[in-house]
């Protein structure tokens, strides 16, 4: 399998100007170990020897990141993190998009999964430019949103005298978890399981975004989310509880947690005591409920439209005794 001029795999074959690892290193003006490290950081297997798998696009990409690192003084660890973040995201994105297209061919065009994948390979040169432009557009919009959000937040922190050293992120963080996922999906075939998980994830993502929150990651039958304010976090949690799309509408309950606190944001993930507490709270939440800790509940006291109910203290693994509070919408009578 070769690649066309845009780097899209082609099944047609044919001669090309592809490079070996040694030739790529020479063209870029670096050593072979740097090429190997870059390729592995992208999440791709390194092929040694005389096999010609590298392209002019690889020359340009590696040259650009090395020049950027040199010009800005980035250390090797930071450069590797930048490359790895792209590689990890693209690997999952390609799989997600490809399997969505395969699923459409299987479901709506009556072909088997193997035939569907072969048809997709034939169609990639036509489809790839569209997906690439969508990726570019989405990345730019998310970068603009990131910049706007932090400009507002950090300007406000400086205005109220918050010390610069304290600029670790204060966030509402929570989990939404399908109750008894393994038991409920035990009889599903692969297509049914895929549809169930996709429906839950899509519904959860839509509700989180519409309420002003952001998905950090999905973990099989659970979603980890963050929000910039505790009130926004409460709205996200309540919308998730009320029905994360089809699974909830079909009577499949979820449990949700919410905790306000400072988090460390690294590698596209969040870490810290509040994340750990949210993970424990979702484990003990009743189906169809939202649980938070006492400190988070205190921040929401007096918020219109919300009802807070203290529950009995609970012992949770690794954190000792916690005092959970149930969050609900206030009855409007």
Order of alpha helices (4+ residues) and beta strands (2+ residues): beta-beta-alpha-alpha-alpha-alpha-alpha-beta-alpha-alpha-beta-beta-alpha-alpha-beta-beta-alpha-beta-alpha-beta-beta-beta-beta
